[in-house]
Every structure is written in C-alpha cells, then in structure tokens.
Amino acid sequence: MKLNKLFFANSKHIFLLMTTILVLSIYSISFLEAPYFFWDDDWMVVENPFLIDMSRANIRQLFIYPHSGQYSPINSIFYILLINTFGMDPLALHVAVVLVHIVNVYLVFIFISKLLQLAEKNNFSYNQIQIIAGLISFIFGISSIQIESVAWISASKIVLYSLFFLLAIIFFLNYLNNKSVIQLSLSFFTFVIALGCKEQAVVLPCILVLIIIYAKIPRKKYFLALTPYFILSILFGIYTLIIQNDGESQSSVNDYYPFYQRVLLSTYSIVQYIVKTLIPIRQWVFYSFPMKIGENIPPIFYFYPILIFGICVFLIKSYIKNREKNGFLLFGSLFFLINIFLTLHILPMSRYSLMADRYLYIPLIGIYYVVIILLIRYYNKLKKIKSRNLLIYTTIFYVLLILLRSFLYIKEWSHFWSEDVLGY
C-alpha cells in the first residue's frame, strides 16, 4: 500500500526519468550504427552554403529567401549554431535533435496535465491526471513512429517546430487560467518561432479554438485574442503555397492526382496512420502511391471513406450523448486530424510518397489521448482487484512491445540508410 502511494506521489518524475533513459538508449543505437548524414542531408545541411556563415547579412538572407522551396529560417539557425560549435559533425547534430525530442517529452507531459486540469478535472483525480499525462508522454518519447523524425537530421525541423508549437499551447493554457497578457504574448511569440521552423505550425489557431471548445470556455471573450494567430497563419499559408511553386513541387501543381482520388487516398492514409500509431508494424522509410498519375485507383480504396464516415458518426453520437464525459473523444480525434490534415495530399504536395512516419510526430498525441483516457475510465469501472491488475499487466505488456519495436526498428532504419542507400 505504501509502495502504491509512493508511486502515485512521484509518478510524474518516474515517468519522465524512465522516458529520458529509454529515449537515450534507443537513439544511442543510431549514434553507433549510423553516425553519418543520410538522404536529403546533403543539400539541406552538408552542401548548404547558408549554414556556414554566421554573419548578420547571411541570417537576414535566411529570413527573406526560401531554400529549395522550403522556408525554415529558425531551423537553419539551429544548424548554424551547431555547425559553428562542433563543425560539420553528424553525431553532434544527431545528439542535439535527440535532446530536443526529450524536451518535447516533458512539454507533452505539461501540455496534457494542464489540459486535463482545465477540461477533465471533474472526471479524474489529480493522480489519474498525472498517470494519463505520464503514459502519453512516455509513448510519445519511445514510440518507433518517432524514429524518422528524431534520427533523421533533415527531419529536425519537425522536432524543433514541435517544441515551440507545444510551448505556444502551454502558454495559451496558462493564459486561459490566469488571463495574463504576458502568457498570451509568449504564446504568440513561440507560435511565430514555430512557423519559422516548419509550415505545419499554421494549424495552431485551430488547435487553440479546439481547446477553448473542449474546456467549455465562453468563446466570445477569446475571439479577439485569437485574431492575430489566424491572420498570421493565413498569410504564412499563402506564402508557403507561393514558394511551393519552386523546384520539384511544380510537378504537384501541373501534373497531379485528381481531387476525388486525393480524397480517397487521404481516407486511406488516416486509417493507416491510426493503425501504425497503435500497432507500429510494417513501417518503412517510403510509402509509395498505389498507382501512377492518370491510372485508376484500386477498388479497395473506396472502402475507406465509408469506414471514416462510420467513425465520425460514432464520435459525434458519443459526444451528443454525454458531452461532459465524452468530450475527450472528439478532442483527441480532431487534434489528430487537424495536425495531420496538411500532409494528406488533399492539397497537392511536392512529395513522392503517400505517407511518412514523421508526419505523426505531433498527431500521435491526439490518438493516445483518446486511448489512454479510455483505458483509465475502463480501469475505474472495474470493481475486482484481479480485473484491475490484469488490465495493468496488459498495459505494461503493450508498452513493452512498443519499446521492443523501437529498439528493433531503429536498427532496421539505420541499416536501410547505411547499406541500401549509402552503400556503407
């Protein structure tokens, strides 16, 4: 009994310490087996002339002009600082990205804790909130789905934008709690930095609106506060579409899949992303399109819109039935969908792959938000101690499988680059 009390009292520190140790253990395999640059790292880092010069003029250039159809000046500055400190050392860059990922684990814990205290305080105790936040941040840190984002230097912009994206949400949650203009200003400032890392941050205003609705906060008070977010997001989105006309993305504009096929492909991707998050098997570095441009889409793809429609009906009915207790279902689902939307090819993308694990870095939070809360609610309904223990052991077994998959996949991922691509 004393042991249980000790665990609950220190669950936050236990989860975060375990996650930090395991994340370092997982990615140390990448350091040892593939401590070099990979595909895309050549033009983005090694051969990028803008990353050597720390002069004021060069920094100004980074903020004015995109590089190869991409605008990420903050991420470029991140590279510049590391390269000028450690030289063009891939190991130093790998370690830096892993450390940022660990910081993100802590931020996910803070974000989920604050969100639950705001929106679910009547449904869960303080200890349960800590457990939910701990489990989500733990899986966020160790899941094999995150390997592409963390172990691939060229994907560092995802990890970096996520840091400021999460900070912007946390500061906004603080603002909702204490109405501090300073917290609101910090939220907007970190949002601007997130945009400077990666264009996917444009969805943040929608996430903030979602939080306000989920927490049942009177919305009229916050419309004015959110206006600058939406204005900046729209302007940045337009700018991103303009620069996407550069380089290889011209093929996306002039020669692409018709709209109805993109919708069918997007529903397939949504289902696959959910499945791969919960059961991370059959992962690979490249998920090709099922057909070439101009060809008919395979008949099986007409099934996925029906499946998605059924899921939507279930979520909406559950929400209408009990908004107080089932709001988390809609929040987690929409958090996932909003954050994954820009990568679904509904809007033409300059990508030759249908899906990518790295796009799940932030959306993964929404999926496990639903799963972990359902798990805790089911645990609370169980009366028998044996049944509760069985659920705990099953959860531990599942987490261990996720962890084992990460240790195995980091080797597969590293070997793919070293042997199949680089020929080492």
Beta strands, then each sheet from edge to edge (+ up, - down):
end
